[in-house]
Amino acid sequence: MTLVQYSAILYIGCDSARGVIALGDNWTVRKVLSWTRDYFAESGIPQPRLEAEILLAHALAVDRLHLYLSPEKPLSEEERNIYRTLVTDRQRGVPLQLLTKEVSFLGLRFKVDHGIFIPRSETEELVELVLRRTTRDRELACLDLGTGTGVIAVCLAKFLASSRVVAIDSSSEALALAAQNAQLHGVSERIIFVQSNWFSSVYSKFDLIVTNPPYIIEDRITTLSKEVRDHDPHIALSGGEDGLKAITTIIDQVPQYVNSGALLAMEVGNDQAEQISKKLCRIAGISEVETVNDITGKERFILATWQ
């Protein structure tokens, strides 16, 4: 089924004589989901049924459960128009999160927007790892390096109830969005947002530093999926010629900003962990450096502890 055919079927009044598929006027939730699932599957979109449900629920301004409770509900012309636009954009490679303007992260909903890095599941794993390694009721000074949408900072403030968090980013737009997400989750009073190029405007020491820096080798960015390549900001992806430009900057400067017993938790590329661990091991004061695999078995996270 082509894009033109798919767009046509969401209109009432189409017929085969005009070169489109006629399935009647009563476009119900069930019919639309069935067609979209097949169309997304043909387009190579992962989890086609799930994505169809998410987009239709968004178009109808309901939750996904409502779709199952009202499968025979017909779509109005306005709803079909909204949904058709969403489906067309998704087929063309616009990330699902940008179409719905939100992402789920550790069970919380966060606002996302164009030009700001979209959080992925690997970063969820990083934060879960940190939370498992941290005493929840300790008064911790936390730093989120490169906050983006603010998911790390908000989750640290949300789940480490006695913590205070500094969240930095070089982008004023990202900081504004992160501040909205902090307000959304009721943790604004415990997060300070600072515009800074890594540590350039940071003057405190911390017990916990968490970061997902850019680590893609510059020449490999063109090989990424169009969802990432065309929609995530280049500055949030590129780690320079070797992928380690930002990571090296962080490692070189981090000893000035850690308290005794501090933990640095970092997400890295799947072939970078050993090299980064060696860099960290050369820094005086580090008592332990550990690499941890992600759910797919790739070496994805670095944990460094100071004496």
Beta strands, then each sheet from edge to edge (+ up, - down):
strand 1: 102-105
strand 2: 108-111
strand 3: 141-145
strand 4: 164-169
strand 5: 191-195
strand 6: 206-211
strand 7: 258-267
strand 8: 286-293
strand 9: 299-306
sheet 1: 1+ 2-
sheet 2: 5+ 4+ 3+ 6+ 7+ 9- 8+
end
